[in-house]
Amino acid sequence: MSDRGTFDTNVVTMTRFVMEQGRKAKGTGELTTLLNSLGTAVKAISSAVRKAGIAHLYGIAGNTNVTGDQVKKLDILSNDLVINMLKSSFTSCVLVSEENEKVIVVESEQRGKYIVCFDPLDGSSNIDCLVSIGTIFGIYKKTTDDEPCEKDALQPGRNLVAAGYALYGSATMIVLSTGQGVNCFMLDPAIGEFILVERDVKIKKRGKIYSLNEGYAKYFDPAVTEYLQRKKFPEDGSEPYGARYIGSMVADVHRTLMYGGIFLYPGNVKSPKGKLRLLYEGNPMAFIMEQAGGMASTGFENILDIQPENIHQRAPVAMGSPDDVLEFIAVCKKHAKK
């Protein structure tokens, strides 16, 4: 028992942290309860992801989800976990999932005041090659007193109360913002709790990494082509940028947040609005980026200012270090004038 001296007896867990923030804001505790239930779902998903092969949880399930990706059994499991945990926490009234074509309206006896949009297992096509995957979520407040419906979820990202993501990488981490900066919580499997490991994370003003799928170069808009040319062959004598692309949004965005630079999923000839969904991919990640001092744009407008028209709407994405995103916007606007 000689290591007892190194054991922190006053550790800050995610629950404690959110409770403290709620107390300062004179809240009801409902958001704390909601985030607690999400944390439980993330622990369960993390456990399933870690032993997916052993438990025979993955492998094509034989049907496709609403956005056309091949569904793995882990997607379905993760979706069910998040839905059930949220419903049983009595904190939400409308749920929007990447896996469900229509909104889920919570039964009246289990309702609360929040709307949760989520991607239960982002990057799930990477499961078989053990690349990092994640869960993304955005939380809104219901703004009307009428019966909950799809319209409640169609709020711009500016209205987000809280947002974040869980990353199932070399460790499991939740990156969370309730509108007062960005904080990172690592899952300590020894005690089964998320521990605060990085407080008030800020992104670099400019980075040295660009991240996008260059396999689509044939279909890129001229603005994207020009921007990439500037990164690879800088005309001011500076060093060219490094390229990093995992193909799992949570992993690519998390690296961008930690190391700086820019993450891009622009529109192209084949997909004019890109592939990322606004409600449960673009908005939560844009909220985190802005809270960390970064930017998130379509190239022409801030992602958080878009008024959604449908729950699975797509939007082009450029997010990361403010100077990098501003440079990308400038190139987009220059080409728009032509």
Solvent accessible surface area in square Angstrom, and as a share of the most:
residue,aa,sasa,rsa
1,M,180,0.80
2,S,120,0.77
3,D,98,0.51
4,R,164,0.60
5,G,81,0.78
6,T,120,0.70
7,F,138,0.58
8,D,88,0.45
9,T,128,0.75
10,N,102,0.52
11,V,45,0.26
12,V,29,0.17
13,T,22,0.13
14,M,13,0.06
15,T,38,0.22
16,R,80,0.29
17,F,14,0.06
18,V,6,0.03
19,M,111,0.50
20,E,73,0.33
21,Q,30,0.13
22,G,23,0.22
23,R,197,0.72
24,K,163,0.69
25,A,74,0.57
26,K,180,0.76
27,G,50,0.48
28,T,111,0.64
29,G,38,0.36
30,E,42,0.19
31,L,31,0.15
32,T,16,0.09
33,T,61,0.35
34,L,0,0.00
35,L,3,0.02
36,N,61,0.31
37,S,9,0.06
38,L,3,0.02
39,G,3,0.03
40,T,62,0.36
41,A,1,0.00
42,V,1,0.00
43,K,63,0.27
44,A,37,0.28
45,I,0,0.00
46,S,5,0.03
47,S,50,0.33
48,A,10,0.08
49,V,28,0.16
50,R,119,0.43
51,K,93,0.39
52,A,6,0.05
53,G,46,0.44
54,I,141,0.71
55,A,45,0.35
56,H,150,0.67
57,L,43,0.21
58,Y,82,0.31
59,G,27,0.26
60,I,85,0.43
61,A,37,0.29
62,G,68,0.65
63,N,90,0.46
64,T,88,0.51
65,N,15,0.08
66,V,57,0.33
67,T,27,0.15
68,G,51,0.49
69,D,66,0.34
70,Q,110,0.49
71,V,6,0.03
72,K,14,0.06
73,K,93,0.39
74,L,0,0.00
75,D,2,0.01
76,I,71,0.36
77,L,56,0.28
78,S,0,0.00
79,N,12,0.06
80,D,69,0.36
81,L,44,0.22
82,V,1,0.00
83,I,18,0.09
84,N,88,0.45
85,M,53,0.24
86,L,0,0.00
87,K,40,0.17
88,S,60,0.38
89,S,16,0.10
90,F,116,0.48
91,T,3,0.01
92,S,0,0.00
93,C,2,0.01
94,V,0,0.00
95,L,0,0.00
96,V,0,0.00
97,S,0,0.00
98,E,7,0.03
99,E,28,0.12
100,N,43,0.22
101,E,119,0.53
102,K,155,0.66
103,V,26,0.15
104,I,27,0.14
105,V,61,0.35
106,V,0,0.00
107,E,79,0.35
108,S,77,0.50
109,E,133,0.60
110,Q,42,0.19
111,R,71,0.26
112,G,18,0.18
113,K,65,0.27
114,Y,10,0.04
115,I,0,0.00
116,V,0,0.00
117,C,0,0.00
118,F,0,0.00
119,D,2,0.01
120,P,0,0.00
121,L,4,0.02
122,D,9,0.05
123,G,17,0.16
124,S,11,0.07
125,S,89,0.57
126,N,21,0.11
127,I,9,0.05
128,D,82,0.43
129,C,83,0.50
130,L,164,0.82
131,V,48,0.28
132,S,30,0.20
133,I,5,0.02
134,G,0,0.00
135,T,0,0.00
136,I,0,0.00
137,F,3,0.01
138,G,0,0.00
139,I,0,0.00
140,Y,0,0.00
141,K,92,0.39
142,K,38,0.16
143,T,101,0.59
144,T,61,0.35
145,D,155,0.81
146,D,84,0.43
147,E,114,0.51
148,P,12,0.08
149,C,56,0.34
150,E,67,0.30
151,K,142,0.60
152,D,11,0.06
153,A,0,0.00
154,L,32,0.16
155,Q,13,0.06
156,P,29,0.18
157,G,0,0.00
158,R,113,0.41
159,N,66,0.34
160,L,13,0.07
161,V,41,0.23
162,A,0,0.00
163,A,0,0.00
164,G,0,0.00
165,Y,0,0.00
166,A,0,0.00
167,L,22,0.11
168,Y,5,0.02
169,G,15,0.15
170,S,133,0.86
171,A,41,0.32
172,T,6,0.03
173,M,19,0.08
174,I,2,0.01
175,V,0,0.00
176,L,4,0.02
177,S,1,0.01
178,T,24,0.14
179,G,33,0.32
180,Q,122,0.54
181,G,9,0.08
182,V,0,0.00
183,N,7,0.04
184,C,0,0.00
185,F,0,0.00
186,M,67,0.30
187,L,26,0.13
188,D,49,0.25
189,P,120,0.76
190,A,92,0.71
191,I,86,0.44
192,G,28,0.27
193,E,60,0.27
194,F,5,0.02
195,I,25,0.13
196,L,27,0.13
197,V,70,0.40
198,E,71,0.32
199,R,148,0.54
200,D,77,0.40
201,V,15,0.09
202,K,121,0.51
203,I,15,0.08
204,K,116,0.49
205,K,139,0.59
206,R,109,0.40
207,G,4,0.04
208,K,159,0.67
209,I,29,0.14
210,Y,9,0.03
211,S,1,0.00
212,L,6,0.03
213,N,50,0.26
214,E,60,0.27
215,G,69,0.66
216,Y,60,0.23
217,A,55,0.43
218,K,172,0.73
219,Y,58,0.22
220,F,20,0.08
221,D,63,0.33
222,P,91,0.57
223,A,8,0.06
224,V,4,0.03
225,T,73,0.43
226,E,41,0.18
227,Y,0,0.00
228,L,9,0.04
229,Q,97,0.43
230,R,89,0.32
231,K,9,0.04
232,K,75,0.32
233,F,130,0.54
234,P,35,0.22
235,E,175,0.79
236,D,118,0.61
237,G,75,0.72
238,S,60,0.39
239,E,148,0.67
240,P,71,0.45
241,Y,33,0.13
242,G,29,0.28
243,A,55,0.42
244,R,131,0.48
245,Y,81,0.31
246,I,71,0.36
247,G,37,0.36
248,S,0,0.00
249,M,12,0.05
250,V,0,0.00
251,A,8,0.06
252,D,1,0.00
253,V,0,0.00
254,H,25,0.11
255,R,30,0.11
256,T,4,0.02
257,L,2,0.01
258,M,55,0.24
259,Y,132,0.50
260,G,1,0.01
261,G,0,0.00
262,I,1,0.00
263,F,3,0.01
264,L,0,0.00
265,Y,29,0.11
266,P,14,0.09
267,G,7,0.07
268,N,10,0.05
269,V,110,0.63
270,K,135,0.57
271,S,24,0.16
272,P,104,0.66
273,K,111,0.47
274,G,0,0.00
275,K,90,0.38
276,L,16,0.08
277,R,17,0.06
278,L,0,0.00
279,L,0,0.00
280,Y,0,0.00
281,E,3,0.01
282,G,1,0.01
283,N,0,0.00
284,P,0,0.00
285,M,0,0.00
286,A,0,0.00
287,F,17,0.07
288,I,0,0.00
289,M,0,0.00
290,E,52,0.24
291,Q,46,0.20
292,A,0,0.00
293,G,41,0.40
294,G,7,0.07
295,M,42,0.19
296,A,0,0.00
297,S,0,0.00
298,T,21,0.12
299,G,0,0.00
300,F,118,0.49
301,E,86,0.38
302,N,49,0.25
303,I,0,0.00
304,L,4,0.02
305,D,70,0.36
306,I,20,0.10
307,Q,102,0.45
308,P,3,0.02
309,E,139,0.62
310,N,75,0.38
311,I,7,0.03
312,H,35,0.16
313,Q,23,0.10
314,R,80,0.29
315,A,4,0.03
316,P,29,0.18
317,V,2,0.01
318,A,0,0.00
319,M,0,0.00
320,G,0,0.00
321,S,0,0.00
322,P,24,0.15
323,D,35,0.18
324,D,0,0.00
325,V,0,0.00
326,L,92,0.46
327,E,34,0.15
328,F,4,0.02
329,I,22,0.11
330,A,58,0.45
331,V,1,0.00
332,C,9,0.05
333,K,96,0.41
334,K,85,0.36
335,H,38,0.17
336,A,66,0.51
337,K,176,0.75
338,K,170,0.72
